[in-house]
C-alpha cells in the first residue's frame, strides 16, 4: 500500500460513461504448472557517484528495449541513468525545481519516453522534458479548458496523468486521494476534446483506503492503480483485483478482462474501516488489507511474447519475532490477454518489488549494502 501524509481534508466525486466487453476463458494447459526457477543477485557499479536509495526504486522506468533504467530522486530533482547490460551508472540528469523548466518540488509521477524525454507530474502541473532539462511540452490538464469532462470543483484532473507514447493522447484518473470510484479521462490532443470512461471493475480500489487524523495531521494508506502502455494499448489495473482493462486509443474502445484464476483469490473482499479512530485501529485495519491478495502491475516479456503479473498474500505471525508468512503467485497471459498459466511460486518468501522483464528474466530491486541491486529470476517452464 502507498502511504501518504497530508495536512488537510480531501473531497469529491466523478462522472462516467462508456460500453465495454468482458473476456474470460480457462486455459487448456497450465504453462506454469511445472515452473522451476533460479535467482542471481546483480549489483550496479555507481562509479564515483551515489545512487540515492532512500526511496528504493519507487520512481523508476525502463526503456522499451530494456537496456536502460531511469531512477528519479524527487528530493533533489535528479534522474540516474543505469546501463542494464553493463550494470553501470552512466550519468545523472539534474532538473530544476522551479521556473519555466521546473519539474516541481516533489513529482508524483514519472515516465521515460524514447529519445530520453521524461514526463514529470505534481499535484499542480505536468510536463515533458528533454535530456537537457528543458520543458518541451506542457500536458497539465485544466478543468476550465475541458468542460466536456464535467469535472467538479476541487477535483484533481491530473491524478496519475500520462501521455501516450505517440504523443497523441493524454489520460488520467481524476479524483482525490479518498475517491471511491474513478473514471478514465482521455483527451485527444488533435481535437483537444476529452471524455470520461467508466471503469467499474476497479471501483473497489478506493474502498481499501484508510485515513487516520491526529493533532491536525492526517495519514492515509492507499491501494495502487496501474496504468501501463504496451504496443499502443493502455492497460488499467489495480492492486485489489485480478480484473483489468485494455483501452485502444485508435479505436476508442475499452475491453474488460476477467480471469479464471484458481491458485489464489481473484480480489480483495474484506473491506476495512476507511476512517480509523485510533492508531491501534489504523494498524489493525491496515493489517486486514495487507493480509489479503495484492496484485502488482502488468509486465511484458518480449522474449516469450507473454504478459506476467505477480500476486501475493502476507499473513502476520501470532508469535513475536517470527516473520510473516508470505505466498507469492505468478500469472501468465498471452498477447490477447488469455490466462495461459498460474502457479504458487514455491519457497519464494520475498515479494518481488519494482520489477520488470529483461532478456526473458525477471529483474526485481534489492538493496545490497546500500548499493542498487537486482534479484534476477530465471524461470523455466
N, C-alpha and C positions, 0 to 999 in steps of 0.2 A: 504494500500500500504506500502511496505517496503521503508524506507528512508535510504540511504547510503551516506556517504561523502567520497570524494576521491580527490587526488591532480593532477591526470594526465588524459590522454585520454584513451579510450578503443577501441577495434577493432574487426574484424574477421568474418568468415562465417562458413559453415557447410556442411557435406555430408550426404546423406540419402539413405536408401533402405528398402524394406520390404512390403509384401502384408498385407492386413487387411480386416476384415469384419465389417459391421455396424449392430447395433441392435436397433430397435425402435418398441415399441408396446404400445398401450394405455391400461390402466387398466380398468377392467370391473366395479370395485367398488373402490372408493377413500377411503382408510382406514383411512385417516386423516381428512375426511370431518367434523366430529363432535368432533374434538380434543378439550379437555379441559386440563388445567394444573394448577399446584400449584408450588410455589417456596419457598424454605427454604434457609437460609444462614448458612453455617458452617464455623468455624474458626479453623485453625491448631494451636496447642499448640507448640511453639518453645522451651519450656523449658528454659534453661539458654543460649541458642544460639540465633543468629539473622539470620532470613531468609531474604536475600537481595532481595528486590522487586524493585530495581531501573529500571529493565527492565521487571517487571512483571513476567509472565511465558513464555517469548518469546522463551527461550530454555528449553524445558522440554520433558519428555517422561513418559509413564505409562507402568508398567509391563503387560504381557499378561493376567494375572489373575486379573488385575485392583486393586491389593492390595497395590501397592507401586507407588508413584510418585517420579520422579527424576528431580530436577531442577538444571541446570547448571548456575553458575555465572561466565561469561567469564573473568571479570577483575581480579578475584583472583584465577581462575582455580580450583574452588571447586564445588562439587555436593552435594546438600542437598537431603537426603533420607527421604521421608514422608510416614508414615503408614496411608493409606487412610481409614482403618477400625477404628483405634483408633484416627485418626486425630492428630497425634503427629510426631514431628521431631525425627527420630531415630538416625541419625548420619550425619556427614558431611565427605565426602571423599575429601582429598586435593591432587591435581595433580601438577606435576612440569610443569613449563613453558618451560624450555629449557633442552637440554641434550638428552641422548638416550631414556629417558622415558618422554620427554616433549610433551605437547599437543599443544604448540604454545601460542602466546600472546593473541590471540582473536579467538577462534574456531568459525567457521561459521555454522557448522552442528553438531548435537548431537543426539545420539540414544542409547537406552539401549537394550541389548540382554539378554537372560536367563542366570542365574548364575552371574548376575551383571557384565557382560562385557559391556564396553562402547565404542562407536565409536565417535571419535572427528576428525574433519577435518578443515583445514585452506585453504587459497588460495594456499599454497605450499605443504601441506602434509596431510595425513590421516592415522589413525591407530586405532587398537582395544586395549583397556587397561582393565586389571582386577581390582578388587576391592582393590587390594594392590597398585594400581597406576603404575603397570608395563605394558609396551607395550608388547602384546603377538602376534600382527600381524600388519605388515605394509601393508596398502592397497593403498598406493599412486600410482596413475596411471602416467606413464611416456610415452610421445608420442613416443620416440625413441624405446621403448620396444614393442610398438603396431603399427607398420607401416600399418597394415591392416585397422586401423581406419581412415587413411588418414587425420590426424589432421593437420591443418595449423599452421604455426609458430605463436607463441603468443597466441594460443587458450588454454583456461583453460580446461583441460581434467577432472579436479576434481570438477567442479561445481556441487554441490548437490550430491557428491559421497556417496555411501552407499554400504553395503554388505547384501546379502540375509541372512535370519535368519539361514539357514542351513550352511552358510559359503561357499557355492559352487560357488557363482556368485558375481561379483561386477557390479555396474551400476552407471551412472551419466548422466548429461545433459550438454555436453560440450558447451563452448562458453563464451563470455564475458558479462558484465552487459547489454550492448545495443544490444545483439543478438536478431534479429527479429525471425528467425526460429531456432528451436533446434531439435536435434535428440536424441534418447535414445541410449547411449552406454552401451553394455552388454558384460562383459568378463567372459568366462567360466574358472574358476580357475584350473580345472583339465587339460585343454589343454593350458591354458594361451593365448587363442585366443579370440579376440573380434569382434564385429560387430556394425555398426551403423544402427538404425532402425528409419525409418521416422515416425513422429507423427504430421502430418499436421493439425489435428483438434485443436492443441494447438498453431499454428503459430501466431495467433493474440495476444497472451500474450505479446510478446515483443513490439508490436506496441503501447502499452499503457505506455511505459517508457517515462519519461520526464526528461531532463537534463538541468541544468542552470549553466553557468560558470560566475564567477565574481572574479576579482582580483587574478587570478591564481588558484582559488578554484572551485571545481565542486560539485553540489548537484544533486542527481538523485533519482527519485521516480520510484519504480518498482512494477509490479503486481507479484503475487506469483505463483510458481509451487509447486504442492504437489505430493510427492512420498510416497505412503502408502502400506505396505505389510500386507496382511491378508491371512492366510491359504495357503501359498505357491504361492500366486499370487501377482503381483505388479500392483497397481492401480495408473495411472498417470492422473492428472487433473490440472486445474489452476483456478485462481480467476476470469477470464474473461468469462468463458463458462461453461455450464452445461454438455457438452460432456466430456467423459472420456475414457481412455483406460485401458484394463486389459491385462497384459503380463504374459504368462505362462512360467516359467523358464524351466520346464522339457520338454515341447513340443516346446519351442522356437516359440511361436505363439502370435500374437497381435490381439486383438479384440477391435473395436471401438463401444461405446455405445452412442446413441443419444436418448434423451427422449422427449416425447410429453408433456412437461410442459406447463401449461395454467395459473397458478396463478401469474406468473412473467415472465419477459423476459428470454429467454434462454441464452443470452450472451450480452456482451457489444457490441455496434455497432458504437458509435460516437468516432472516433479516435481523440486524442489530437495532438497538435504540439509537436513533440518529442524534439525540441530544443527551449527553451524559451529565449527570448532576454532581458527580464527584470524580476525582482522579481514579479511584478504585473502580468505579463503574466504567469509566472510559477504557481502562485496561482490560476489564472483563469483556466488554463489548468488542473491543479490537481483537481480542483473542478468539472470540466467537467467529469473527470474519476470517482471521488467518488460518483457523483450523479447517476451513472448507477448501474445496478445489480452487486453485488460482491458475489462470492461463496467461501465457506470455504472448508476445506478438508473433505474427506470421513471418516465416523465413523461407527464402527461396534458395534451393541448391541447384545451381546451374549445371553441375556435372551430372546429376541424376534427373534433371527436369522435374523435380518434386518440391512441393512445399512441405515444411515441417513446422510443428508447433509443440511447445513444451507446456505441460501442466504439472502441478504439484499440490500435495496436501501436507500440512505441517501440524502434527498432533503434539501438544505440550506434554512433558513428562510430569507425573504426580510426585516424583522424587526430586528434591532439591539437588542441584548439581549435575543431574542427569540430562543430557541434551534431548531436544525434541525429536520425535520420530518423523522422519521426512520420507515421503514417497514421491518419486519423480516419474512422470509419464511422457512418452513420446508418441506423437501422432504424425502420419504422413498422408499427403493428399496429392493427387495428380494435377496437371495444369487446368483441368476442368473442375477442380475442387470436389472431386470424389474421394472419400476416405479410402485409402488403399492399405493402411496399416496402423496398428496401435499396439503399445506394449507398456508394461511397467518396467522401467529400467532397473534391473536387478542390482542391488548393492550400491547404487548411487544415492548418497545421503547428503549431497550438497546440491542445491538448486542452481543450475547454470544461470548466470546473470550477464546482462549486456552482451548478448550472444548474436552470432552471425555465421554464415557458412562461407568458407573459402576452400577452393580445390577439393570439394566433397567432404570437408571436415568441419565439425562444429567448433568454433572458437568461443570461449567464454572468459570474461575478465576475471583475473585473480590478482591480488596484491602479493607480490613476492618481496618481502622485506622492504616495503615502501617503494618498490620498483614496479612498473607496469608489466604485467604478465598475462598469459593466456593458458587456460587449460584447453588442450586441443583433443577433441574426441574423434576417434576413427571408428565409424560404425560399419559393421559387416552384417549384411543380410541378403 
